[in-house]
Amino acid sequence: TDLTQHGRTAEALPLDCPNPSPAAPTRRRAPSLSERLRGPPPPLPIRHTMGRQTIKVCVRTRPTANYAQEELMIDKNAITVMPADDTPEDSVLHNKQNNFKFNFHHVLHNAGQDTVYETLARDCVQGAVDGINGTIMTYGQTGSGKTFTMMGDTQNYQHRGIAPRALSHIFQEVAMRIETQFTISCSYMEIYNERIFDLLADMSAPEARTEYTIAEEKPGRGTFVRGLTETVVTSETEALNLLFSGELSRTTAPHKLNKRSNRSHSIFTIYVQQRSRSGVSERVITSKMNLVDLAGSERLKKTLESGGPVAAPLDDTLKKESMCINQSLTYLEQCVVALSRKGTAHVPYRQTKLTNVLKDSLGGNCNTLMFSCIWGESAHLEETISTLRLAQRMMRVQNDAATITVTDPVKMVKKQERVIKELKQELLMHDALSDRSGVVYDEYTPEQKESLRKQLDKFLAAEEGGEDEALGEFHSVRQMREICKVFKGMFQEQAEQTRRLVTAASTMEGLGGTMGATDMAGLTGLGATEAGGDESKFVGDADDAGFGLGLAADTARPMTTEAGAAGSRLGSRAEAKESKGESGSMMGGGVSFDSPMAEAKGGPSTMASSPGMVDMSDRDQAYQVFIRNGAGRGQSDDLVDCKARLKELRNRYKACANSINASKGEIDDLGDAIQEKKIARERLNADGDEDIVDEEEFRLMKRQREAKKVYRTAYQDLAGLKADLEATAKETDACKFALLNAFEDWYAGGAGTSAFAGTGMLDTMAGSMGSSMGASHPDDKLDDQEQFDKMEIDRVVSQDPDALAFFQAQKTKRANATQNHVAIKQAQKNKRYH
């Protein structure tokens, strides 16, 4: 049942903003003691609002050969539908509307995938990178092209949809903004028969979770599904792998209008967190991008009919799925109608899980874009009118899109730690002014503990009456505790030394020997004088710290280095000799094939150019006369020009390739340097300190970004040079064949004594053509699978460097579909029939 008038144009409804009544003045009470001790409350999220704006709607028509031109007319951004009137002429009452007109933001008729993305989707994705929540959804009847608009053809890079292009766009922006640290994570879910399924989880596992709850987090994430798998990704390839693997797990089924109809609503969410790399602020900007592919509305009489005089029996599973799909879309329309009305107190978000999950996208903090897909054939005009009505109602819904900046709790704790440190410094200054300079509030350092240890040693060695002077004064309770800890450690060390001494003495007595003072000193770690031995018999001078090394044997001598030096000299001579032999063998090769000496030895002899001195029965000499003084001189000059241009293009192509290789090497070197800096920074920040990029690493990141720009520009130049090189090579081959045919006609017309019957020159021309086209060297045959993959990657990169991530994700999807074919089918069967 239509809840609004037919054909009503889309207009933004005015908002009711009554002036609030002035509040009565209130008296502020003084804060209590507990409130003063707790300090000020945490700062509220900062909202940078963009104001209220309506949802943008774009209509896309599915290309078809049976387009209803007389019934469905498109005029720029307006669509007029005039269904055929099938009412009998003798009918008295005729209240059926036969003219519908709709206005939208954009109407795309027979548009490509790149046009669809660049028209509206790019701005929405760019807003998500800038910190504004975004949602792109596709709506329409089954088979109208919703999934193709969102996902595209996963086997063709040019026909990829909005989702792959959005991921590429986001990671390109992340690579350009080196001063900002981004954290990208993805989740993928589907709503099938009012149940939420995680498409990134292993559905074949017995412990797979099937019950999820929808929660709402006001300051940051907004509405989300608790317990859903959320994977952090660091590259476009990883994100595409998640997208394609989740697409394999979607519930699909065939029917008459669509061979692979999606039986569920899917939502792919990209979470973006960004914070400054300088570490000066604890503010974090969070945003998310929802890519929603709604299931198509269906009519059972069209999707399940057999097409014959007798209808096929209804599939109970398909019937139940169609009912759930149409029910959720009906509740979605009810929410849209409630939001488009003025003064609506209640919006039924919780009637279905689809509207509950999309609460932020419908009337909330989000920049929403909807693509309404229609099937412009006469048989589907009824569904087309229904889709356009909902799309026009959607244009009346207003969202309040704003950037929300929250506070990072980790950095806030670190900030409080800095405040505590400053307060301790204030206490130290107060103690200094109060003549209490020995008070320590922080943990004792190893040096301070060693000082306490020496103080205790003096206390233990002091005679009676001098203990107080040796122990000194106590300045704080922390000092007394540290002295007790040090004393405990000294006691444990002495007990361990005594235990070792007793054990060693009992062992010597069992063997019938005696233990001297030196042995006792070596076991206890005491000095020679303390153990009762002669100090001159020990190695080195006595030191206040360290441990004894014991006695060296009388026959012990330092190892001489003459043998090692001789060995190293012999090794150096052997290496020099080997290097000399290798260089000699390298320099002792034969003459290069391209050298003038090789031409002198094996090249053809110089031929005379005068016709009177040439034997015309020799085809080679006749050919020289033809190209120099005969009718083929002009064609020969054209061939020389083509060869010269081909040579120049080859040199430019080689120089451009070398430039690309140099840029690639620079990018790799800079990447390694940045990675080393990152590892060193993580090692220094292992205790949880702030992760701040220093100036040198920031400079390396800027150089890497500039090198990538040069790399992309050089690749574009290389692609252009390659096209010119191939065209020039074809032109050169055409000139060669034309020159050869002209020579055959000239020679057969009486210039020679015999007709041309051999094929040697044709073979020569064919061989030269192959060389001009760049035939591969015999040593470049690729038989190994890894080398074949590398060749494929080089081919993709040479055509478009941006397509590499899509190509790798495409290969991963094919591998997953092949390996997990049985598991995927079983998971879908479990969802549909259990």
Secondary structure by P-SEA (a helix, b strand, c coil): ccccccccccccccccccccccccbbbbbcccaaaaaaccccccccccccccccbbbbbbbccccccccccccccccbbbbbccccccccccccccccbbbbbcccccccccaaaaaaacaaaaaaaaaabbbbbbbbbbcccccccccccccccccccccaaaaaaaaaaaaaaaaccbbbbbbbbbbbbcccccccccccccccccccbbbbbbbcccccccccccbbbbbccaaaaaaaaaaaaaacbbbbcccccccccbbbbbbbbbbbbbccccccbbbbbbbbbcbbbbbbbccccccccccccccccaaaaaaaaaaaaaaaaaaaaaaaaaccccccccccccaaaaaaccccccccbbbbbbbbccccccaaaaaaaaaaaaaaaacccbbbbbbbbcaaaaaaaaaaaaaaaaaaaaaaaaaacccccccccccaaaaaaaaaaaaaaaacccccccccccccccaaaaaaaaaaaaaaaaaaaaaaaaaaaaaaaaaaacccccaaaaaaaaccccccccccccccccccccccccccccccccccccaaaaaaaaaaaaaaaaaaaaaaaaaaaacccccccaaaaaacccccccccccccccccaaaaaaaaaccccaaaaaaaaaaaaaaaaaaaaaaaaaaaaaaaaaaaaaaaaaaaaaaaaaaaaaacccccccccaaaaaaaaaaaaaaaaaaaaaaaaaaaaaaaaaaaaaaaaaaaaaaaaaaaaaaccccccccccaaaaaaaaaaaaaaacccccccccccaaaaaaaaaaaaaaacccaaaaaaaaaaaaaaaaaaaaaaaaaaaaaccc
